[in-house]
């Protein structure tokens, strides 16, 4: 649209395609959960909500569709909204916007519908164009997994990657992990030239004031708030293989860019 660019991953709702849904949601900033107003919150709705909470998706649009088939009932809308919020609260899904819709008739998709005068919230497009998703990642401590050690000649050594959270400026102190060696950012380099600042979502090359050993797969973090380094951890795993995961069997794990 004129206000924002969108990349849409349309993922199937059927149980046998849950793996497709998890893959599509893995890079999403926001999830639109489609609800049939006649059926309410289903098992698959809960399964998908559980998965997006695991993947770190914080913003949810509860698109209560087919409102025309329930006579645009505010009572039906409120019951579905309350049921979903009660389920989603323990999952940490706090930014939920419920919208009564009829995709067939265009109600509350782009413009407000006169069939739901009891609803005072945004339309779907109004919310998608204005919801703040970048600010949250940029407010977190700086993190950049190193994708590539950039050595085009003997006079240049930089560390390339995509910033996954926070901001960075020349002069900022960083810590390389797992070595815990510290340095300062000398330059932020891109194909189009140097930057005075870079933030989450940008792919950049950082040069440092010191020669420290950093390799592909290492993490460059803010020196004042580095991430933890450990060889043991507890986690929740979304297992997508048809074969069950077996205790005691060794598995390969991709961490960052390694």
trRosetta pair geometry for C-beta under 8 A, 3 or more apart (Angstrom, degrees):
i j d omega theta_ij theta_ji phi_ij phi_ji
1 4 5.9 21 55 49 97 65
1 6 7.6 43 1 -9 87 109
1 125 7.1 117 -66 -168 155 113
1 129 6.0 -56 71 -97 147 118
3 129 4.4 58 84 -163 138 114
3 130 7.8 -20 147 -64 148 63
4 128 7.2 -152 74 135 141 80
4 129 5.1 -179 14 -132 122 64
6 128 6.9 6 -89 165 134 127
9 24 3.6 169 152 -164 132 105
9 25 7.2 -156 88 -61 140 43
9 27 7.9 115 -30 61 147 92
9 28 6.5 -107 34 -76 126 110
10 24 7.7 -106 60 -148 20 156
11 17 7.3 174 175 135 79 114
11 20 5.5 169 -149 123 91 91
11 21 4.0 115 156 -109 137 65
11 23 7.9 162 -113 62 124 75
11 24 4.1 -158 -69 44 120 153
11 25 6.9 -46 -18 -38 161 87
12 17 3.6 17 75 95 131 156
12 20 5.6 50 26 77 100 135
12 21 6.5 -104 61 -57 61 94
13 17 7.6 42 48 66 17 117
13 21 7.6 79 -98 -81 34 134
13 34 6.9 -85 -77 61 139 115
13 44 5.8 89 173 141 85 141
13 48 7.4 -52 -133 -50 73 145
14 17 5.0 70 68 17 86 104
14 44 7.4 -62 -130 -124 19 153
15 18 6.0 -10 -168 -39 45 107
15 44 6.0 -116 -71 -98 78 110
15 47 7.4 53 -116 59 82 167
17 20 4.5 -30 180 30 90 121
17 21 6.3 97 124 -25 82 92
18 21 5.4 -54 -153 34 39 115
18 22 6.4 38 152 -20 70 103
18 47 6.6 -64 -119 143 126 130
18 48 7.8 -142 -131 -82 85 74
18 51 7.3 178 -173 -59 97 155
18 240 7.7 -154 103 -124 92 91
19 22 5.7 -52 -148 34 34 110
19 23 6.5 34 154 -18 65 105
19 240 4.4 106 -115 -160 105 118
20 23 5.8 -56 -151 36 32 111
20 24 6.3 28 154 -16 66 109
21 24 5.8 -59 -148 39 30 109
21 25 6.1 19 158 -13 66 113
21 48 5.9 -80 163 -118 149 100
21 51 6.7 87 115 90 109 158
22 25 5.9 -62 -141 42 28 105
22 26 6.5 50 155 -51 62 95
22 51 5.3 -104 -97 -173 89 135
22 55 7.1 172 -155 -58 74 135
22 238 5.9 175 -142 150 148 146
22 240 6.4 -140 60 -85 148 131
23 26 5.9 -37 -155 -3 30 119
24 28 7.1 39 139 -44 67 119
25 28 4.9 -56 -149 13 52 128
25 31 6.2 13 -127 -94 111 118
25 48 7.9 157 -51 -166 154 86
25 51 6.4 104 65 124 153 106
25 52 5.2 -102 -175 -99 145 83
25 55 5.3 125 123 62 102 163
25 57 6.0 -69 -177 -37 104 141
26 55 5.5 -120 -111 -147 49 132
28 31 5.9 79 127 -69 147 76
28 52 7.4 -47 70 -134 129 105
28 55 7.5 56 43 119 93 133
28 57 5.3 6 90 -102 103 122
29 57 7.2 128 171 -133 13 81
29 59 6.5 13 143 36 71 121
29 133 3.9 56 174 -176 132 150
29 134 7.9 -24 -132 -58 148 55
30 57 6.9 132 -116 -166 15 104
30 59 4.0 -40 -111 90 87 115
30 60 7.2 178 -163 -80 71 25
30 61 6.7 46 167 -13 112 98
30 128 7.3 -177 88 -121 158 78
30 131 6.4 80 -85 98 146 152
30 133 6.2 -98 -41 -85 100 138
31 48 7.7 177 176 151 142 106
31 52 4.8 -43 -32 -128 160 157
31 57 5.0 63 -22 152 112 151
31 59 7.2 156 22 91 63 62
31 60 5.3 -16 68 -113 92 72
31 61 7.2 -158 98 29 46 71
32 60 7.8 145 -97 -164 25 55
32 61 4.5 -17 -112 65 72 112
32 63 5.3 26 -177 -16 97 127
32 124 7.8 42 -124 -150 131 115
33 45 6.2 82 -177 -148 119 91
33 48 6.6 155 -119 100 100 126
33 49 6.6 15 -100 -75 146 93
33 60 5.9 8 -6 -169 114 105
33 61 6.9 178 24 83 68 54
33 62 5.5 -19 65 -112 107 56
33 63 6.5 172 77 24 47 78
33 84 7.7 155 99 -150 147 142
34 63 5.2 -28 -104 75 55 112
34 65 5.7 -6 -161 -3 88 131
35 39 7.7 -149 -178 73 71 85
35 40 6.8 -8 -174 -157 112 23
35 41 6.7 -32 -127 -80 121 55
35 45 6.5 43 -97 -109 87 142
35 62 6.3 10 -6 -178 130 82
35 63 6.5 165 20 83 78 53
35 64 4.7 -29 74 -108 115 60
35 65 6.4 154 70 18 52 76
35 80 5.9 134 149 180 151 138
35 84 7.4 -86 -78 -66 149 140
36 39 4.3 39 82 27 113 106
36 40 7.6 -46 79 0 71 26
36 42 7.9 34 33 -25 102 122
36 65 6.3 -40 -101 72 43 91
36 66 5.5 8 -149 33 68 136
37 40 7.7 34 -162 -67 28 51
37 64 5.3 78 -83 170 89 92
37 65 6.5 -141 -22 81 90 37
37 66 4.9 -150 24 81 99 83
37 67 5.1 116 -46 -87 162 52
37 69 6.5 154 69 63 112 94
37 70 4.7 -119 130 3 122 133
37 73 7.9 146 172 46 127 95
37 76 5.7 67 -178 139 100 130
37 77 7.2 -28 -130 -80 113 66
37 80 6.9 -100 -128 -31 61 156
37 100 7.7 52 -91 -141 132 84
38 66 6.2 -48 -12 110 95 134
38 69 5.7 -42 -55 110 114 126
38 70 6.2 -174 -79 -59 66 107
39 42 6.0 4 139 -58 119 110
40 79 7.2 -54 -114 115 122 102
40 80 5.1 -150 -130 -104 77 95
40 83 6.5 19 -175 65 115 156
41 45 4.9 -125 -156 81 66 147
41 46 6.7 74 167 -50 103 89
41 80 6.4 153 -33 -150 86 77
41 83 5.0 -150 5 118 134 119
41 84 5.2 174 -84 -78 130 80
41 87 6.6 166 176 3 156 150
42 45 4.8 110 52 -1 67 102
42 46 7.4 -132 100 0 42 85
43 46 5.8 -57 -156 37 35 109
43 47 6.3 36 148 -22 68 105
44 47 5.3 -47 -141 35 38 115
44 48 6.2 36 159 -17 67 103
45 48 6.1 -58 -149 39 27 106
45 49 6.3 26 153 -18 63 110
45 84 7.4 -78 150 -112 132 104
46 49 5.6 -56 -145 38 31 112
46 50 6.3 37 154 -23 65 104
46 87 5.9 -93 -112 176 100 145
47 50 5.8 -53 -152 32 30 113
47 51 6.6 27 152 -17 63 106
48 51 5.6 -54 -149 36 35 112
48 52 6.4 29 156 -16 68 104
49 52 6.0 -54 -144 38 31 105
49 53 6.4 34 155 -21 63 106
49 60 7.4 29 -124 -119 94 150
49 84 7.8 -179 -83 -161 157 93
49 87 7.0 81 90 120 157 114
49 88 5.8 -96 -179 -100 139 93
49 91 6.3 140 144 50 97 174
49 93 6.5 -68 -170 -25 102 159
50 53 5.9 -58 -153 34 29 112
50 54 6.7 30 150 -20 63 105
50 91 6.3 -127 -108 -114 53 135
51 54 5.6 -54 -153 33 35 112
51 55 6.4 22 154 -11 67 110
51 238 6.3 79 -130 -118 88 140
52 55 5.6 -59 -143 44 36 107
52 57 4.0 -51 -179 48 98 128
52 60 7.2 118 109 -89 149 106
52 93 7.5 57 96 -92 106 124
53 56 7.9 59 -179 -62 29 19
53 57 7.2 -78 -73 55 29 79
53 88 7.8 177 -68 -152 129 78
53 91 3.9 -97 -94 172 166 109
53 92 5.7 126 -154 55 112 93
53 93 5.6 -89 -89 -50 106 98
54 236 6.2 -113 -124 99 113 118
54 238 5.7 132 117 -48 156 118
55 238 7.9 -11 -59 -14 89 153
57 60 7.2 92 130 -68 106 81
58 93 7.3 171 -153 -129 42 59
58 94 7.2 -20 -170 45 88 83
58 95 5.4 52 144 27 85 123
58 133 8.0 159 60 -130 105 82
58 136 6.7 -104 49 137 157 171
59 95 4.6 -47 -106 103 63 126
59 97 8.0 0 -171 6 87 102
59 131 5.8 104 -156 169 153 142
59 133 6.2 -84 -3 -95 145 100
60 88 7.2 -118 43 -145 163 154
60 93 5.5 22 -8 -172 138 123
60 95 6.7 138 22 91 70 68
60 96 4.8 -14 72 -109 106 75
60 97 7.4 173 93 27 57 63
61 96 7.9 154 -97 -158 19 55
61 97 5.4 -25 -114 70 66 94
61 98 7.9 141 -171 -97 52 26
61 99 6.3 -12 -172 9 99 116
61 124 6.8 81 -176 -133 150 83
61 127 6.4 132 -103 107 121 144
61 128 7.6 -29 -55 -68 151 87
62 80 7.6 170 161 131 127 102
62 81 6.5 133 102 -113 152 72
62 84 5.6 135 -122 99 143 164
62 96 5.8 34 -21 -176 112 101
62 97 6.9 -170 23 89 78 39
62 98 4.0 -25 71 -104 118 74
62 99 7.0 155 79 18 62 64
63 99 5.8 -16 -113 63 58 100
63 101 5.5 -19 -169 18 85 141
63 124 6.7 33 -109 -102 111 122
64 67 6.4 71 119 -67 92 101
64 77 5.7 140 99 -127 161 79
64 80 5.5 122 -112 93 130 148
64 81 7.3 -66 -45 -59 141 82
64 98 6.2 29 -15 -172 114 95
64 99 6.8 -177 26 82 79 45
64 100 5.3 -33 75 -107 111 53
64 101 6.4 144 74 23 53 79
65 101 5.0 -31 -103 82 61 102
65 102 6.8 114 -163 -108 64 32
65 103 5.6 -3 -146 -13 119 102
66 69 4.6 -14 167 19 98 119
66 70 7.3 82 122 -5 81 93
66 102 6.4 77 -110 -118 20 73
66 103 7.7 -26 -56 21 60 87
66 104 7.5 54 -103 2 65 113
67 70 6.0 -69 -154 48 46 95
67 72 5.1 57 150 -104 106 58
67 73 7.6 -155 -161 30 84 59
67 76 7.8 162 -132 87 78 125
67 77 7.0 16 -117 -73 117 108
67 100 4.7 68 -80 -180 154 96
67 101 6.2 142 -4 67 115 26
67 102 5.1 -102 47 -56 84 90
67 107 6.4 -96 58 85 121 146
67 115 7.6 145 113 115 119 123
67 116 6.9 5 139 -70 157 124
68 71 7.8 38 -170 -80 34 22
68 72 6.7 10 -95 -52 41 83
68 102 4.3 62 -21 -114 105 144
68 104 6.6 -88 30 61 143 116
68 105 5.6 104 -57 2 146 135
68 107 7.0 155 -52 -1 98 140
68 115 7.5 4 -94 148 79 163
70 73 4.8 -79 138 15 101 110
70 76 4.7 -46 151 35 149 172
72 100 7.0 89 -148 159 75 138
72 107 7.7 -126 -102 -168 113 165
72 113 7.9 -145 -123 122 134 135
72 115 4.7 -144 -86 153 159 101
72 116 5.5 -140 -165 -77 117 78
73 76 4.0 75 86 7 116 106
73 77 6.6 179 98 -9 63 83
74 77 5.5 -55 -149 39 36 115
74 78 6.1 34 156 -20 69 107
74 116 7.8 134 -80 -146 84 83
74 118 4.6 -38 -87 96 135 157
74 119 7.7 -169 -110 -52 95 82
75 78 6.0 -55 -145 37 27 108
75 79 6.4 28 156 -20 62 108
76 79 5.9 -57 -149 35 29 112
76 80 6.5 24 157 -14 64 107
77 80 6.2 -63 -153 38 28 106
77 81 6.2 27 154 -19 65 112
77 98 7.2 137 179 145 92 125
77 100 4.9 -39 -111 -82 137 117
77 119 7.5 -79 152 -77 167 116
78 81 5.6 -55 -143 39 31 114
78 82 6.1 28 160 -17 67 108
79 82 6.0 -56 -145 39 26 107
79 83 6.2 26 157 -19 63 110
80 83 5.8 -57 -144 38 29 111
80 84 6.3 25 159 -17 65 108
80 98 7.6 153 101 -150 94 136
81 84 6.2 -61 -149 37 25 106
81 85 6.3 20 158 -15 63 111
81 98 4.3 -35 -112 -70 109 176
82 85 5.9 -57 -143 39 29 109
82 86 6.3 32 158 -22 64 107
83 86 5.9 -55 -150 33 28 112
83 87 6.7 23 154 -13 62 107
84 87 5.8 -60 -153 39 34 108
84 88 5.9 22 156 -15 70 116
84 96 7.2 179 119 -170 113 150
84 98 7.4 141 58 -89 137 120
85 88 5.7 -60 -134 43 30 107
85 89 6.3 50 162 -45 64 95
85 96 6.2 -170 -98 72 88 156
86 89 6.3 -35 -149 4 25 115
87 90 7.8 -70 176 30 36 95
87 91 7.6 16 139 -6 66 118
88 91 5.3 -68 -160 41 52 115
88 93 4.0 -65 178 64 111 121
88 96 6.3 101 95 -64 159 145
89 93 7.5 -88 -76 57 22 74
89 94 7.9 64 -124 -90 59 66
93 96 6.1 66 142 -58 100 108
95 131 8.0 112 163 -156 130 118
97 121 6.7 166 -167 180 99 142
97 122 7.2 -11 -179 47 141 104
97 127 5.5 -180 110 -141 160 150
97 131 7.8 -127 -3 -90 145 124
98 121 7.7 115 75 34 60 167
99 108 5.6 -175 174 143 103 132
99 119 7.7 95 -146 -177 54 143
99 121 6.4 -126 -100 96 77 127
99 122 7.3 -57 -98 83 120 65
99 123 7.1 90 -152 -154 135 32
99 124 5.7 156 116 -72 166 75
99 127 7.1 -128 -59 -4 138 146
100 107 7.2 -42 121 128 81 119
100 108 6.0 97 82 20 62 159
100 113 7.9 -99 99 45 98 135
100 116 5.0 166 84 -120 132 155
100 119 5.4 -142 28 -64 117 156
101 107 5.7 163 -155 88 44 85
101 108 5.0 -116 -98 74 70 106
101 109 6.3 85 -146 -67 113 74
101 124 6.6 34 -93 -44 136 121
102 105 4.3 11 111 41 125 99
102 106 7.0 -12 88 35 83 26
102 107 4.0 53 32 26 93 114
102 108 7.7 93 20 31 64 88
102 113 7.5 89 26 -98 101 158
102 115 7.7 1 5 70 132 148
103 106 7.5 34 -164 -75 27 35
103 109 6.7 93 -116 -78 56 130
105 113 7.9 72 111 -121 110 129
105 115 8.0 33 111 5 144 152
106 109 5.1 -89 -157 26 58 124
106 110 6.9 -30 -171 24 101 94
106 111 7.7 25 149 44 107 86
106 113 7.8 156 108 -87 66 104
107 113 3.6 21 -149 -81 87 150
107 115 5.7 -55 -120 48 135 122
107 116 6.5 103 177 -5 122 115
108 111 7.9 -92 -100 92 27 35
108 112 6.3 20 -99 -130 70 43
108 113 4.9 -64 -37 -7 77 108
108 116 6.4 -18 -45 43 127 141
108 119 7.0 -19 -91 100 143 147
108 123 4.8 -165 -168 -125 59 78
108 124 6.4 99 137 -17 76 84
109 123 6.3 11 90 -179 12 112
109 124 5.2 -23 -142 32 45 122
109 125 6.6 51 152 -17 56 101
110 123 6.0 31 144 142 7 151
110 124 7.6 -40 -61 56 37 90
110 125 5.0 17 -114 14 58 141
111 123 6.3 -85 -120 -69 3 160
112 116 7.9 -121 -175 69 78 94
112 123 5.9 -126 -71 -58 57 107
113 116 4.9 57 80 22 110 94
113 119 7.9 34 55 55 95 124
114 117 6.3 12 -162 -61 51 95
116 119 4.2 2 146 17 112 118
121 127 7.8 15 156 -67 102 120
122 126 3.8 -140 -170 95 107 118
122 127 4.3 141 95 -56 134 84
122 130 7.3 -137 -124 42 162 128
123 126 4.5 95 49 6 77 107
123 127 7.1 -150 86 -6 39 86
124 127 6.1 -64 -156 36 27 106
124 128 6.3 20 155 -15 65 111
125 128 5.6 -54 -139 40 35 110
125 129 6.0 31 162 -18 68 110
126 129 6.1 -63 -148 39 24 107
126 130 6.4 -8 164 5 62 119
127 130 6.4 -81 -143 49 25 93
127 131 5.7 35 168 -43 71 107
128 131 6.4 -33 -124 11 23 111
132 135 4.8 -12 171 20 116 121
132 136 7.1 125 127 -25 91 89
133 136 6.6 -55 -167 23 37 109
133 137 7.6 20 151 -4 66 105
134 137 6.3 -67 -161 42 42 102
134 138 5.9 32 152 -17 76 116
134 199 7.8 70 174 125 107 128
134 200 6.9 172 -161 78 76 107
134 201 6.7 -50 -129 -12 102 146
135 138 5.7 -64 -143 43 31 110
135 139 6.1 33 159 -26 67 109
136 139 6.0 -58 -151 30 26 110
136 140 7.3 32 151 -29 59 100
137 140 5.9 -48 -160 16 39 115
137 164 7.4 -106 -167 156 119 49
137 165 5.0 -120 -172 -117 79 72
137 166 7.7 -87 154 -18 65 36
137 200 3.9 -144 128 120 113 169
137 201 7.1 98 96 -34 144 95
138 165 7.5 -162 -86 -165 20 55
138 166 6.6 83 -158 -137 39 11
138 167 5.8 43 -166 -51 87 96
138 199 4.7 5 -120 -172 109 125
138 200 5.0 -134 -76 18 63 110
139 166 7.8 -61 96 -101 12 52
140 143 7.5 -28 118 3 113 109
140 165 3.9 -40 82 178 123 125
140 166 5.3 -90 90 -56 66 76
140 200 7.5 61 46 -62 102 140
141 165 6.6 44 72 114 48 116
141 166 5.2 -27 141 -74 23 135
141 221 6.7 31 139 -170 113 96
141 222 4.8 -120 -171 28 95 129
141 224 7.8 -145 -132 81 115 82
141 225 4.0 -122 -112 98 143 124
141 226 7.9 -151 153 -82 145 16
141 227 7.7 171 92 -57 131 76
142 163 7.2 -52 -153 -150 81 109
142 165 6.8 -174 -128 98 23 71
142 166 3.3 -133 -80 108 49 148
142 167 6.4 -84 -84 58 102 30
142 168 5.2 95 -134 -67 143 92
142 172 7.4 80 -5 148 165 149
142 174 7.3 -81 100 -112 134 94
142 220 7.7 -43 134 120 105 81
142 221 6.2 148 94 -159 76 47
142 222 4.1 111 40 -48 99 96
142 225 8.0 118 30 67 69 98
143 163 7.2 122 79 -163 53 63
143 164 5.0 -46 95 62 105 99
143 165 4.7 34 31 46 105 95
143 166 6.1 115 6 16 64 118
143 219 6.5 -27 -157 -168 85 110
143 220 7.7 141 -159 81 36 56
143 221 5.4 0 -103 -107 65 84
143 222 7.9 -61 -55 -5 55 82
143 227 6.5 49 -106 -33 118 125
144 159 7.8 118 115 121 123 109
144 161 4.7 132 170 88 95 123
144 162 7.0 -171 -141 90 84 30
144 163 4.9 -43 -89 -102 102 60
144 164 6.7 163 -98 8 43 79
144 168 7.5 -32 -25 -28 132 148
144 204 7.9 -60 -133 57 150 95
144 206 7.2 119 83 -11 158 134
144 219 7.2 144 75 -160 42 61
144 220 4.7 -16 64 61 96 101
144 221 7.8 -175 26 -74 63 46
145 161 5.3 -165 85 -162 53 145
145 162 7.6 2 52 55 86 72
145 164 6.8 40 0 -16 92 127
145 217 7.2 -21 -171 -144 99 26
145 218 7.6 160 -153 88 58 34
145 219 5.6 -37 -98 -102 61 73
145 220 7.9 179 -89 20 13 73
145 256 3.5 179 -123 -168 140 112
145 257 4.6 153 142 -9 120 99
145 258 8.0 -134 -168 -11 118 81
146 149 6.9 29 170 -63 125 72
146 159 5.0 -57 -123 -173 112 108
146 160 7.2 87 -157 63 67 43
146 161 5.1 -113 -117 -45 28 135
146 214 5.9 159 -70 158 164 108
146 215 7.0 145 92 105 141 30
146 216 5.6 -136 113 -120 97 36
146 217 6.5 -35 67 29 91 24
146 218 4.9 16 21 60 128 79
146 219 7.2 -143 -6 -84 84 22
146 220 6.3 88 -56 -17 95 100
146 256 8.0 40 35 149 55 132
146 257 6.4 -124 82 47 45 138
147 160 5.5 -64 63 105 97 83
147 161 4.2 148 -3 -101 91 74
147 162 7.0 57 -31 -2 133 75
147 216 6.7 -1 168 -136 19 92
147 257 4.8 -152 -100 -125 58 160
148 159 7.8 161 84 -158 48 46
148 160 4.4 -11 62 59 94 114
148 161 7.3 170 23 -62 66 69
148 216 6.3 14 -94 -96 31 107
149 157 7.2 -12 -180 -163 93 84
149 158 7.7 160 -164 84 49 42
149 159 6.1 -23 -110 -106 61 68
149 160 7.7 -164 -81 18 13 84
149 214 6.9 158 -98 97 109 83
149 215 6.6 -51 -42 -132 130 41
149 216 6.3 -103 -16 -48 89 79
150 156 7.1 -47 121 133 93 105
150 157 7.2 146 81 -159 65 34
150 158 4.2 -17 62 67 116 91
150 159 7.0 -153 15 -73 90 16
150 160 5.0 83 -38 -26 117 112
150 205 5.3 -24 18 -136 154 134
151 156 6.8 163 -139 92 44 74
151 157 5.5 5 -98 -107 86 72
152 156 5.6 2 46 69 90 128
153 156 5.6 62 54 24 80 97
156 207 7.3 -79 -157 -100 75 130
157 207 6.9 112 81 -129 56 90
157 211 7.5 53 70 -119 152 83
158 187 7.9 -65 -105 77 119 100
158 189 5.9 -70 -120 41 161 131
158 205 3.9 50 143 168 138 110
158 206 6.1 157 -163 73 88 32
158 207 4.7 -60 -98 -72 89 77
159 205 6.6 150 67 -157 32 66
159 206 5.1 -25 59 59 90 89
159 207 7.8 153 12 -84 73 35
159 208 7.6 27 3 -22 116 106
159 214 5.5 -24 -95 107 140 140
159 220 6.3 121 112 -41 146 142
160 203 7.3 31 -177 176 90 89
160 204 7.2 -152 -136 107 64 33
160 205 4.4 -29 -87 -96 81 84
160 206 7.9 174 -80 15 34 65
161 203 7.0 -125 130 -142 23 73
161 204 7.6 -19 63 59 52 59
161 220 7.5 159 43 24 140 113
161 257 6.8 -117 -121 -32 115 148
162 201 7.3 -25 -175 -158 101 17
162 202 7.2 174 -148 94 67 30
162 203 4.7 -39 -92 -91 75 79
163 166 6.9 -112 -179 68 112 73
163 168 6.8 -146 -110 4 138 116
163 198 6.0 158 -21 133 150 106
163 199 6.4 -166 103 147 148 21
163 200 5.2 -123 119 -104 99 37
163 201 6.7 -30 74 26 90 32
163 202 5.4 15 28 58 115 76
163 203 7.7 -158 4 -85 72 30
163 204 6.7 17 -28 21 107 108
164 200 6.3 -2 147 -136 18 92
165 200 5.1 10 -115 -94 27 123
166 199 7.2 -137 117 -145 35 67
166 200 6.3 107 36 -54 34 96
166 222 6.4 -134 -167 -37 164 121
167 197 6.2 -4 -175 -174 110 105
167 198 7.0 163 -155 86 63 42
167 199 4.5 -23 -102 -101 81 85
167 200 7.6 -69 -67 -17 57 74
168 172 5.4 -132 -153 47 69 152
168 174 7.6 18 -131 -77 121 118
168 185 6.0 127 172 -59 109 165
168 188 6.6 144 105 -88 104 128
168 197 7.2 159 82 -155 44 60
168 198 5.4 -12 58 60 92 89
168 199 7.7 177 18 -82 65 42
168 204 8.0 -157 66 69 127 150
168 206 7.1 -46 138 -98 152 128
168 222 8.0 -152 -93 -81 87 85
169 172 5.2 110 57 -31 68 111
169 185 6.9 151 98 75 33 139
169 188 7.5 -72 -136 -25 30 133
169 196 6.7 -1 -138 158 95 61
169 197 4.9 -24 -92 -102 89 79
169 198 8.0 170 -78 21 46 63
170 185 5.3 -128 -120 111 40 98
170 186 6.4 -3 -141 160 97 19
170 187 6.0 7 -99 -97 117 33
170 188 6.3 -120 -54 -10 84 90
170 196 7.3 -76 11 -147 105 48
171 184 6.1 -18 -152 -178 28 119
171 185 6.5 -35 24 65 25 86
172 184 6.8 158 80 -153 32 73
172 185 5.0 20 52 17 82 119
172 222 7.2 -64 168 -123 119 82
172 223 8.0 174 157 9 76 100
173 182 6.3 5 -176 -174 100 111
173 183 7.5 173 -149 95 62 28
173 184 5.5 -45 -96 -96 56 76
173 222 7.4 70 87 -167 72 61
173 223 3.8 -51 126 19 103 141
173 224 7.0 92 76 -30 114 83
174 182 6.9 166 86 -150 45 64
174 183 6.0 -17 60 66 89 73
174 184 7.0 138 13 -116 81 24
174 185 6.1 80 -19 -48 120 87
174 206 7.7 56 -21 158 166 154
174 208 7.3 -102 49 -109 124 114
174 220 5.2 2 177 -175 135 95
174 221 6.7 141 -162 73 80 32
174 222 6.6 -71 -116 -112 60 27
174 223 5.6 -171 -142 -42 5 89
175 180 6.2 -15 -175 -149 111 47
175 181 7.2 156 -155 80 62 34
175 182 5.1 -31 -99 -96 72 80
175 220 7.6 154 76 -156 39 51
175 221 5.4 -29 63 69 88 86
175 222 7.3 12 17 107 92 23
175 223 4.4 121 -35 -107 95 64
175 226 4.6 -53 69 -81 138 130
176 179 5.3 5 103 52 101 106
176 180 7.3 -80 75 -13 62 6
176 181 5.0 -8 48 61 109 87
176 182 7.6 -166 11 -83 75 29
176 183 7.4 26 -20 13 106 104
176 212 5.9 176 12 120 146 132
176 213 7.8 175 114 82 155 52
176 214 4.8 -113 -139 -94 143 105
176 218 5.7 11 -173 160 95 134
176 219 7.4 149 -159 80 48 49
176 220 5.8 -24 -101 -101 67 69
177 180 6.5 44 -103 -68 66 53
177 218 6.3 159 77 -171 48 82
177 219 4.4 -17 60 63 105 99
177 220 7.7 -177 19 -81 78 22
177 221 6.0 18 -7 7 121 117
177 226 6.2 141 -57 -172 127 122
177 227 6.6 -111 18 61 171 89
177 229 5.5 -159 -164 -72 115 119
178 218 7.1 -121 6 -130 58 85
178 219 7.8 63 -46 31 55 96
178 229 4.7 119 -126 -140 93 141
179 212 7.3 171 99 169 147 111
179 213 6.4 142 -80 77 166 94
179 214 7.6 -119 20 -89 135 62
179 218 7.3 -11 1 -136 100 132
180 226 7.7 95 -120 150 74 175
180 229 7.5 -101 -60 3 98 151
181 210 8.0 -136 159 103 112 132
181 212 4.3 175 128 -159 142 137
181 213 7.1 103 12 44 157 71
181 214 8.0 -127 64 -63 122 86
182 212 8.0 165 62 -70 18 164
182 223 5.3 61 -133 -117 115 125
183 208 4.3 39 128 -173 144 127
183 209 5.8 -180 -179 50 98 78
183 210 4.1 -139 -118 38 114 109
183 212 5.5 -144 -40 -1 130 132
184 208 6.6 132 72 -157 41 76
184 209 4.6 12 62 11 94 125
184 210 7.4 91 26 -5 69 95
185 188 6.7 17 172 -57 128 84
185 206 5.6 -72 -129 -159 100 111
185 207 7.5 94 -164 73 61 49
185 208 6.4 -61 -108 -104 36 62
185 209 7.7 33 77 -19 8 89
186 207 4.6 -56 63 104 110 92
186 208 5.7 119 -5 -168 99 9
186 209 4.9 141 -67 -65 101 67
187 194 5.5 -71 -167 -128 105 120
187 206 7.4 163 83 -154 53 45
187 207 4.5 17 46 43 93 112
188 194 6.1 109 73 -163 63 72
188 195 4.4 -60 101 59 119 92
188 196 7.6 -80 45 20 126 3
188 197 7.3 93 30 -117 163 6
188 198 5.0 -172 -166 -16 145 119
188 204 5.3 -18 -169 -179 91 141
188 205 7.6 140 -165 74 45 50
188 206 6.2 -19 -106 -102 63 68
189 193 7.8 -99 -147 160 61 23
189 194 5.7 -37 -99 -98 58 70
189 195 7.8 -163 -78 10 13 82
189 204 6.8 130 64 -176 45 83
189 205 4.4 -36 70 72 98 102
189 206 7.5 178 21 -83 82 19
189 207 6.4 53 -12 -15 120 104
190 193 6.5 -2 64 56 85 36
190 194 7.4 153 22 -99 75 20
190 195 6.1 52 -5 -29 115 111
190 202 8.0 -66 -88 175 131 112
190 203 7.8 107 -121 95 99 68
190 204 5.7 -62 -73 -120 89 75
190 205 7.1 164 -79 20 40 85
195 198 5.3 85 97 -59 147 90
195 204 6.9 -80 27 -121 135 132
198 202 4.7 -127 -166 82 100 144
198 204 4.7 -36 -129 -35 169 156
199 202 6.1 85 59 4 49 117
206 220 6.6 -170 51 137 152 171
208 211 7.8 158 87 -77 109 26
208 212 6.7 -48 103 25 156 100
214 218 5.0 -132 -159 67 78 153
214 220 7.0 20 -143 -71 145 101
215 218 5.4 108 57 -20 60 112
216 257 6.0 -97 -180 112 83 118
216 258 6.7 140 128 -85 77 84
217 255 7.3 68 -162 84 96 86
217 256 6.0 124 -152 85 55 116
217 257 5.3 -132 -89 81 50 78
217 258 2.7 59 -130 -66 122 115
218 258 8.0 74 -35 -45 36 129
219 227 6.4 -43 130 42 155 124
219 256 6.1 -135 -75 -93 95 159
221 225 7.3 -111 159 94 108 59
221 226 4.3 110 97 -128 135 69
221 227 5.4 -154 -98 2 157 84
222 225 5.0 17 85 50 117 80
222 226 6.7 -151 74 -71 56 53
223 226 6.7 -5 -138 -50 26 100
230 233 5.6 115 96 -61 129 94
237 245 7.1 42 104 -34 144 173
239 244 7.6 46 143 -149 150 48
239 245 5.0 -110 -120 -25 147 123
241 244 7.8 -161 90 -66 102 10
241 245 7.3 117 47 -59 118 76
245 249 7.7 -151 -174 54 61 120
245 251 7.7 -19 -143 -61 102 147
246 249 4.3 63 79 -5 103 127
254 258 7.0 171 -155 89 61 45
255 258 5.5 -14 66 63 80 96
